[in-house]
Amino acid sequence: MKERKIRIVQVATVPEFFWSFFKGQVEYLNDNRFDIHLVCSSGELTEELEGWPGQVHSIEILRKISPLQDLVTLGKIIKLLIRLRPAIVHAHTSKAGLIAMIASRLTFVPVCIYTIHGYRWVGLKGTGKALIKAANRLTCFLADKVFCVSRSNFQVGCNNKIFNPSKASVLCQGSINGVDSSLRFNPAVVNKRGVIRSRLGIGKNEIVFCFVGRIVRDKGVHELAAAWQMLRKEYDHVHLVMIGKIEAGDPVNDNSMQILRNDSRVHLLGFQKDVPSYFSAVDVLVLPTYREGFPVTPLEASAMELPVIASNIPGCIDAVKHEQTGLLIKPKSMESLKNAMQFFIQHPEFIKIYGKNGREFVMKNFRPEKIWEAIAGEYRRTLETDVQKKVLPMQTLKRFMDILIAYSGFIILSPILLFTAIAIYFSMGRPLLFYQLRAGKNGKSFYLIKFRTMTDGRDVNGNLLPDDKRLTRIGRLIRATSLDELPQLINIIRGEMSVVGPRPLPITYLTRYTDEQKLRHEMKPGITGWVAVNYRGKDKSWDEKFAQDVWYIKNWSITLDIKIIALTFLVMFRKFIINRTGETTSSEYTGQSI
């Protein structure tokens, strides 16, 4: 049989996240038996993502706290997870992570994974910091596994008790996707220095600093604007290229933005897809950020042989080696940033030295293939171990539901049971019940109990008459309304059956199943099931029914059982549920169709 793909739902706030950090990874996972679904808000790059393997689901996820909208988002994700029934939900970013983990737990997703890309509470004070910390702790508590994108952020999480260290890990040397240093970020492959500099009006020998990221306060844009304002007065051969969106959330102050907008040597380019080409045209990357998980931009710049100036904070210290691949500066210090930028202006020879060191560092530690392999392996290991841990509790819960429904059913349905028994007694006499040997879990036999619907009429030779001759009017009504199935509540109490499961069939069929069809006996048979609630008034072939039984076994969860029970009440209002029009009993299954 062809191996079934493992369905994974990845959740993030915006499509730009996937575009920036998942290139190549989705294709790799798709080629290695994973069925990938991406969930994020709609945006400019949504159409680009739709060209990737898998499927994109647009659900609005706001960055800021908005209780009403967040509840709407939670409801939509719950609805999506119930429909998709993934094996794994892997969430990213703080807001999307919390909502996705709550939705996953409410829908009994087997494995829930959360990746910490950074801590928004770093640098905050008071209630806001405490609230975000509490949200992070809750997200990690709900997750089965927590990935940290850098070792320094793993340590921050441990020190602040954000997660239990036993469930957290850092894959490889860190990073979520690594860097394609062979093709995409390779200066030997990508070289548009002359073209881009000519387009921007930058001279061949001028020094160009570059910032790539969201243009917001906590990326250090205020300090960058101030440092730039001082440097440009001293040096007339320097330029600043800024790539990224100017965002309203956490905005840069007006004075800093005015400095940047009104300077002819500052090039605000907005979001750009082809970042490698711009890296080939600049000299130094600048990232004076306040907080990071593990910034990928410094690694991409290093792969393009650019030195990096970055804040000496967790995350950045994993991506930049001080005085080897770049310079680490004091965070939130305009003076420290200015001095680092000035160092490269005055000592341009270090641009090449640090740049070459940086490429070697990235190629040694951050090849994407290694990270993809590690992620795929972790998915499979976590799925195996965590599902095993959860199977027994879920089976216990299923058994508890069976007992609760069976005893409650006897109490609630006692008038109907009594009325049916009386009707059978006066129309057919005794016995009231019918027993037949059927195959249960693992093929073990048991006696199925049903209300009697046929007489024991025989011909002159003592042989039983055909079923349609023995089926009485009362019996036909009892079958049509499925009342004949109610005594199986006794089978449930005995532990021979469940409320939901494949229908129990004769013992003789056991030798006729294919290997795939035999899977239907991995669970107890049920009174109702996936086949029953999908009945649409037209009989299905045995192969179709068995395929639906096997689908139920492979996709079983408590949520699916609840759904089937709810649908059963709906189909009971139809004239026929299990029985077929024009037949009194099922045709015999003789073996695999040819």
N, C-alpha and C positions, 0 to 999 in steps of 0.2 A: 504494500500500500504506500502511496505517496505521503511523505511526512507532512503533517498539518502545520501551517504557519502559526507562529506565536503572535497574537495580536497585541500591539503596544500602542497606547494613546499617550502622546507627548503634549504637554500643556504649557503654554507660555503666554505672556501678556500681549505681545505684538508680533507681527510677521517678520519684522526686521531682526528679531532675536534669532529665529530659525535661519533666516538668510545669512546672518553673520556668523553663526556658530555651528551650523549643521551641514554645511556643504560637504558632500561626499559621504557623510555618515548615514544618511537615509538610504542612499543607493546601496551602500555596503550591507546594511541591515536587511534591506529588501532582498538582496541576492543571497542572504544567509538565513532564509526561512523565517523572517519576521514580517508581519503585516503592520505597516506604520500608518498611524493617523495623527495628524497635527491639528491642535486646537489653539486658536488665538483670535484676537480681535481682527477685524478686517482692516486693511491698509493698502498703501501703494504697492506693496510687494506680494499681496495675496495671489494675484494672477501668476506671478513668477513661481510661487510655491506649488501652485496647481500643476505645474509642469514636472514636478518631482514625482517619484514613485509614491504610492500610498494615496491618501485622501486628506484634503484640508477642510476643516470645519470652522466656520467663522462664528465666534461667540464673543460678544463685547465684554472685555475684562478691563475695568478701569484701574489705573495705577493708584489713584487716591481712594480713601475710604468713602464709600457711598452705600450705607446700609441697604436702602431699597434696591438699588441697581445690583448690589452684590448678591442679594437674595434671588433676584431674577437670574443672574448669571449662574448661581449655584443650582437653581432649578433646571436650567437648560443643560448644564453639564451632567446632572443626574440623569436627565432624560436621554442624553446622548450615550452615557455609559450603559444604561439599561438596554439600549438598542444595539450597541456594538459588542457588549459583553467581553471586554478585553481581559487578557491574562495579566497584563501589567499596565499601570498608569505611572508615568514618569513626569513629574512636574518641575518647572523651573520658575525662577523669580518669586519674590516674597508673596505678592498678592495672589497670583495664579496658583502658587504652591499651596497656600492655605485652603483656597476654595476647592482645588482639585483633590486634596487629601480628604477633606470632609465629604465631598461627593463620592469618592472612592470607597470610603468606609460605609457610607449609607447604602451603597449598591453592592457591597461585599465583593469588591475587586480582589482577586487572590493576592496580588503583590502590588504594594504602593511604594514608590521610590521618589525621593525629593533630592534635588541637587542644590546645594548652597553655592551661589555665585558671588556672594558678598553679603555684608550686613548693613542694612540701611540705618540701623541705630547708632553706628559708629559716628562719633562727633556730635550726636544729639544729646540733649539734657532733659531732665524732668519727665513729665507724663508721657510725652511722645516717645521717648526712648524706652520707657518701661512697657508701653503698649506694644511697640514693634517687637521688643524682645520676647514678650509673652506670646505674641502671634508666632514668632519663629519657633519657640519651644513647643507650642501646640502642633505646628506643622510637622516638626521632627518626631514628636510623640506619636502622631498618627501614622507616620511612615514606617514601613518595614525596614527600609534601608536608606541611609543618608550618604550621598556622595559630596565631598568637599573638593572644589576645583583646585585647591592648593594646600600644601602642608601647613603654611602659616595660618590660613583660615581654619583649618582643622584644629590647630592649637587654640585659636581665639574662641572657637565654639566650645572646646573642652573647658577652657578657663572660665567661661561665662555660663557653663552648664546649659548650653542651648540644646544639646543632644546627649544621649548616652553613648560614650565612646565605643561601646561594643557593637553598635549598629552603624557606625560611621566609618568611612574609608576614603582614601585618595587613590585614584586609579593611575598607575604608572607614575610619572613625575608631576602629574597635575594636568590641568587644562581640560576642557570639555571635548575638544575636537582636534587638537593638535594643529599643525600648520603644514600646508602642502608646499614644502620647500623644494620639491622636484620640478613642479611646473608653474603653479599659480604665483608663488612668491619666490621666484628664482631670477636674480638680476641678469643671468645669462640668457634667459628666455624672454623676459619682459624688459624692454628698454625704450621708453618713450620720452626720455629726458628732453631732447631737443624740441620735440613737437609740443609738449605741454608747456615748457618754459616759454616758447615762442608765443603760444596762445595767451599765456598769462602776462606777457611782457616782462619776463625775468631774464636777466643776462646769463650767459653761459657760465661765468665764473663767480656769480653771486651766491651767497650762502642762504639756503632756504630752510627754515624750521617749519615743522608740520605738526598740527594737532588733529587727531582723528577720534571722534566720539560725540556723544550728545553734548550740545553746547548748553550746559546748565551750571549752576553755582558749584555743586559738589565735585565737578570735574576740575576745579581750580582755574576756571576761566577768568575770574576776577584777578587772581595773582598773575596769570599769563598776560592779561591786558596791561597791568601796571608795569611788569617787567619789560614788556615789549615797548611801552611808551618811553622808557628810559634808554633802552638799547638803540632804538631807531634814531635817537638824537645823536648818539655817539658814532654810529656806523651807518653809512649810506649804501652799503652793498649787501644788506640783509633783507629778507622777505619772510612773511609768515603766511602759510597756507592753512586754512581751517576747513576740515571736512566733517560734516555732521549736521543734524537738525538742530535748530534753535527751538527749544521746548519751553512751554509755558509753565510746566510743573518745575519747581525749584529754579526759578528764572535767575539769569545773570542780571546784576543791577544796570540801570540805564546808562550810568556814566561809563562803565566798562564796555558796554555794547556800542556806545557812541565812539569810543576810542577805536574800536575795531572796524566799525562801519565807515568811518570818515578817513581812513588811512589808505592811501593808494598802494601801499606796499603790503597791505593785509588782504588776502584773497579768501573771502567767505564763499565756499563752493556748495554748501548744503550737502545732502546725502549723495554719495557717489557709489555706484556699484563696482567700478573698476579701480579699487584702491591700489592694487599692485602697480598700475601704470603711474599713479601719482607718487607712490613711494620711489619709483625709478627716477623721478624728476626732482626730489628734494634731498636734503642732506642729513637732517637730524629730526627724530621724533620727540615731541614734548608731551608729557602726560603728568601734570601737576595735581593729580586727583586727590580727593580726601579719603576715599575708601574704595576698595576693590576686592573682588573674590580672587580671580586670577585673570588679569586683563590679557586678552589675546592679541591686541594691537601691538604691544611691544615685541611679542614673538614674531608677528608678521613683518614688522619693520626690521628686526634683527635678521630674519631670513633674507630680506632684501639688502642686507649689508648696511643698514642704517644704525648708528649709535642711538641710544635712548636715554632721555632725561625723564626720570619718574620719581614720584614721592616715595620716601623710605617708610612704607607702610606694608602691612600684611597683604599678600597677593602680588604686589609689585616686586617685593624682595625675592619672589620665586621666579619672576620673569626677567629680571635685570640683575646682572652680576656687577657690583660696583667696581668702577675703574678697570673693568674687563670688557663688558659689552655696553657700558654706558655709565651714567652717574645717578646715584640716588640722592635726593635732596630732602631737606626738612619740609614736611607738609605744611601748607598754608603760609609759606614764607616767600614773599616776593623777592627778597634779597637773595636767598639761596637759589631760587630759580634763575634770577638775573645772572648770578655768578657762574652757574653751570652753562647757560647759553653763551655767555661771554668767553668761557673757556674754549669752546669749540670755534668761536670766531677768531680767537687769538692763536689757537693751536689746531689748524685744520688738518694737520697730519694725523691727529687722533680720530678723526672721522673715519678714515680708512682702517686704522688699527682696530678700533672698537667694533666697527662694522663687520670685519672679517671674523673676529672672535665671536660675534653674535650669531653669525650664520652657522658656524661650527657648533655652537651651543644648541641651537634649535635643531639642527640635523641629527645631533646625537641623542637628544632627549624628547623631542616632540613630533616625531613622525606620526601622522594621523592613523596609519594602518595599525600601529601598535595599540593606540587608544581605542580604535573601533573594535579590535579583537578583544580587548579587555572589557569593554562595555557589553559586547555580545556574550562573552563568557560569564560576566557577572549577572546578566539577565537570566541566563539559563540556570546558573547555580542558585540564585536567589529564588527563582520560580520553583525549583525542585525542593529546596529545603523549607521554604516558607509555606508552600502548599501542603507539604507533609505535616507541618505543624498545625495547619488550619483545618485539614481534612477531618480529623477526629472530632474537634469541637463542632464543626459544621454538621457532621453526621449525627452527633449527639443532639444538636439543635433540631435536626430533621426528625429524629425519633421522638423528641419531646413534642414537636408539632403534631406528629402522627397520633400520639397518645391523647393529646389535648383535643384534637379534632374528632377522634373516634369516640371518646367518652361524651364529649359535648354533642356529637351527632346523635348518639343513642338517646340522650335526654331530650334534645330539641325535636328530633324526628320520631320520637316514640308514638305519637298519634298516627303518623303516616305508616310506620312499621306495623302497628296494630291493625289499621284499616286494610293494608295490603295482605296481611296474613289471613284476616277474616274473608277477604274477597277470594283468595286462593282456596281456602277451606271449603267455601260454599260452591265454588265453580269446579274444583278438581279433587277436593278431598285431601287426605293426608298422603304423603308427607308434605310439609309446607316448604321445606328447603331442599336444594339440589346440591350434591357434592360431586366434584370432578377433580381428578388428579392433574395437577399442573406443575410446570417448572418454575421454581423461584430463583432467588439469588444464587449465583454460581451453579445453576442447574439442579439445585436440591429440590426434591419433590414435596408438595404439600397439597392438601385438599382445599380447593377453592369453594367457598360457600356462596350460593345465590338463592334468591327466591325461585321457586318452581314456576315454570311458565308453560309446560307441556304435560299432556296426559301420558299414561303408559299404554296407549292404544296399540293393539297388535292385530296382525292379519290372522287368517284361519290356520296358518302354519306356526303361529306363535312368535313370529318376527315383529319387531317394532315397526310401526307405520312410518312413512317419511315425516320429516320434521314439520313440514307445512300442514300435514294432516293432523298432527298432534298438538300444534300450537292453538290455544284457545283465544277467544276474543279478549278475555281478561289478560291472558298471557301476552298477547300482542301489545296491549296498552301498557302493561308493566315494562316490557322491553323498550317500547318507544320512548317512555319517560325515564328510562334507566333505573327504575325502582328495584329491578331485580339485582342491582349491584350493591344495594345497601347492606345486606348481611355480611359483606366483605369487611365491614367495620370490625367484625370478630377476628378476621384474618390479620387486621392491622394490630389489634390488641395482643394477639399471639406473637407478633413479630414476624409473621410470614410475608406480610405485604406492607406497603406504604400508601399514603394518600395519593402521591404522585409518583409515577414511574411507568415503564413499558407494561403493556397488558400481559398478564400471565397466559401462556399458551401451552398446549398439550406437551407432555414429556416426549412424545415420539418425534417432535420437531427438532430436538436437540442435535440429532445426527445429521440434519439436513442443512444447518446453517453454514454460511461461509465464515471464515475467520473474523471478518469485519462484523458480520451479523451477530456473532457470539458475544460481542461486547455488550449487547442489550441485557445480558445476565450479570453484569458487574454490579448492578443495584437491584434492590427489591422491586418486584412488580407493583403496579399501582392501580387504584380504582379509576383514576383519570390520568391523563398524560398528554404529551406533546401531540401525539397522533389524534387523540380525541378532540382536543380544542382546535385542531386545524382541519377537522372534518367540514366540508362545505356542501354536503348533500349529494356528492358523487363518490363512489367507492374508489379507493386507491388500490394499486397492486400491492402484493406482499412486499416486493422489493422497496417500494416507496415508503411503506409503513416502517420497515426495518431501518431504512436510511434515516427516517425521522427519529426513531428510537435511539439509534447510535449517536445522532446529533445531540440528543438530550443528554446522553451519558457523558459525552465529551465536553459539553457546555454547562453541566449541572452547577447550580448554585441555589442557595435558599431564595434568592431574589427570583430566579426562574420558576421555582416551585410556587411561590406566592402568585406570580403572574398566571401560571397555569390554573391554579385554584380559582382565581378571579375570573378567568375566561371560561372556566367550566360552568359557572353560574349563568353566564350569558348564553352558552350553547345549549344549556338545558331547556331553554325556552323554545328551541327548535323542535320540530316533530321527530327528527332522527338525530342521534348523536353517534353512538357506536354502531348500531344495527343499520343494515342497508335496505333500501327500498326494494321490495320484491323478494327478499331472502330472509329466512328465519335464523340461519346460522352462517358463519363464515365458511367460504370454500376452503378446502384443505390445502395447506401449504405442502407441496410435494418436493420442493428443493429449489436450488438456484436457477433463476431464469436463464435461458440460453439465447 
